[in-house]
Amino acid sequence: MAIKQDEVLFDTDDVSAIDDNDDNLKSESSVVSFVVGKYNKADTSRYNDEQRWLKAYKNYRGLYGSDVQFTETEKSRVFIKVTKTKTLAAYGQIVDVLFGNSKFPLGIDPTVLPDGVAEAAHFDITPNTTTELNKKESAGSKPFVLDNEGNSVSIEGATEDDLSGRLSYLKDFLSPVSNKLTEGEGTTKSKVTFHPSMIAAKKMEKKIHDQLEESGTNKQLRNAAFEMALFGTGIMKGPFAVDKEYPNWTEEGEYDPLVKTVPSTSHVSIWNFYPDPDADNMDDAEFVIERHKMSRSQLRALKSRPYFRNDAIDASIDMGESYTRKYWEDQMEDDAGSTKSERYEILEFWGFVDAAVLEENGLEIPKNLKGIDQINVNIWICNGNVLRLVLNPFTPVRIPYYAVPYELNPYSFFGVGIAENMDDTQTLMNGFMRMAIDNAALSGNLIIEVDETNLVPGQDMSVYPGKIFRRQGGAPGQALFGTKFPNVAGENMQLFDKARVLADESTGFPSFAHGQTGVQGVGRTASGISMLMSAANGSIRNVVKNVDDYLLAPLGKAFFSFNMQFDFDPEIRGDLEIKAQGTESLMANEVRSQRLMQFLGVVSNPVLAPFAKMDYIVREIAKSMDLDPDKLTNSLADAAVQAELLREMNPQQPSPQQQEEQMAAGVNPNDPTGAGGGNIGTGQVPLPNEQGFTGNEQGNNEPTESTGQQPSTMAGLQ
């Protein structure tokens, strides 16, 4: 598999790597033997998994494998591709759940009790109000943690843990009011509250979402989701730093692209992924090997990337193409050619290697790693040459691959997909359909028996309308006999339908969920369909939960660590928690929106309103409508400003405080007259001698001097 884009790690001074002039690296070096040995072990151990994937692929494509033997009497070779339908249905539902609100399903919030960053701080804007800075009684004391034996251990290099030190980047911003700051939420209208931990979390979330969009992670995730549904496991890789080119033209009209280094992710095909055979998941894996298929130009392009050895690349190219096709490649490709390909095979190794082997091959071990038996490194080899040997650059150390199972396979690294779950039912459906077609062809034609003793010899025995046979003796009608076989295709189709129902049960995806009509029973009613859809969502819930646990959460943590290590920004520093949000979209948006609106109606009661998080409710309503809440909603502080602006534009509208006072006094703000008419009442009626008064002081119905008309009865009400 060729690398689609140039993965370039940020250049750091503390990266240890071998250089071009290292004479210790020969074609048969110990590190090459080590990587090749690990690769061969992983390749051999996954043979049974490859057989499962091949069968899944053939069922998806509608191809019979070599294990299916047809008899001479079987004429039909039809293949009913229900596996393809189920796989695409599962894939589509996974994508809809993950990207239902057009936002990457990854969120970042502060922890319940943020460590090192204040959760909230406030100050009173009332003039001449001052409070002491909320410091700990033991000023200058250093924070501590408990070791395994319960003893307190001071954190090396820690500073004074007071409020000012836990304001993060807001410390300088709030320095003018430092003598007024108090930790905690402000409880009165005159107290302004800041949330340093939440601000840091949302800034980090926005930054990661921008990086994910820049790298096209949505597309890569969809590719992984497809292989996850079909083969049972999806693989992602990253983040790596890449140089991305942005179009730009100078004032003179010359093309001068801007190059920006951004983190990037990629999808890795399951066929090119060779994990530690002794591991059940990525957390237990000691190593991972990715197999690349590169052209001469792609291999030569590695020279421009950091820590790659140019001499080793040239030597590999001079040795000639080395890519050998696997048996499964020949079976998967329709036009399989020779086993030799005009490509180069490159093995990319990530994992632990003995420190003695690394030192033997010229890698300098940093002082902080001295005395460690095994060290995590990244190694690239081709044609027996070491193209790159570098210490794992990530802190904390991690293998940058993520393997998510569709369905957990106990005691196995690779999961189980849709195709494997319905393998038997696919075989049954194919068999019953072939039997039905063969029987229909047999029953639709006569089998003719000929008594040649009654016919003139040498005649053509073919039968067609208007055919004339010449007889030479015997009783009439005794020379030709026609036999018709019964049609049992209907019984075979009933068995086919039964097998299809079993496919629904084995996959958890009912046929109506992907467009099949003619649903019977409970599915004929709206409530019945709702019940069936809820059951179908239950099947996908576990799948999406796997995506959250095995892919989204570790990928989000990797991006967080990446930014803190290579693109540190004090504004995103904090005790933050990565939250995968795939399962939050499992509830139908229509239902969720309806429930949110109902809840909003309940908490609109002035008595219950203080107990509701209105900003969160409004944001969730926007998300349930597939809208971006960041673009449409305000924070509580911004909402207060907007409300004040609206009141200035409409001065007759009473303020919330005035409304509360009126309610406490038993006055309805919508009916200030007390007439009981609400918004359609008489309003403020002018009194006698006031402008606008049309009645008379006695309240009689005598004509007025100005109009000479009888005043209305309503006009005289006081």
Secondary structure, 3 states (H helix, E strand, C coil): CCCCCCECCCCCCCCCECCCCCCCCCCCCHHHHHHHHHHHHHHHHCHHHHHHHHHHHHHHHCCCCCCCCCCCCCCCCCCCCHHHHHHHHHHHHHHHHHCCCCCCCEEEEECCCCCCCCCCEEEECCCCCCCCCCCCCCCCCCCEEECCCCCEEECCCCCCCCCHHHCCCHHHHCHHHHHHCEECCCCCCCEEEECHHHHHHHHHHHHHHHHHHHCCHHHHHHHHHHHHHHHCEEEEEEEEEEEEEECCECCCCCECCEEEEEEEEEEECHHHEEECCCCCCHHHCCEEEEEEEECHHHHHHHHHCCCCCHHHHHHHHHCCCCCECCHHHHHHCCCCCCCECCCEEEEEEEEEEEHHHHHHCCCCCCHHHCCCCEEEEEEEEECCEEEEEEECCCCCCCCCEEEEECCCCCCCCCCCCHHHHCHHHHHHHHHHHHHHHHHHHHHCCEEEEECHHHECCCCCCCCCCCCCCCECCCCCCCCEEEEECCCCHHHHHHHHHHHHHHHHHHHCCCHHHHCCCCCCHHHHCHHHHHHHHHHHHHHHHHHHHHHHHHHHHHHHHHHHHHHHHHCCCHHHCCCEEEEECCHHHCCCHHHHHHHHHHHHHHHCCCCCHHHCCHHHHHHHHHHHCCCCHHHHCCCHHHHHHHHHHHHHHCCCCCCHHHHHHHHHCCCCCCCCCCCCCHHHCCCCCCCCCCCCCCCCCCCCCCCCCCCCCCCCCHHHCC
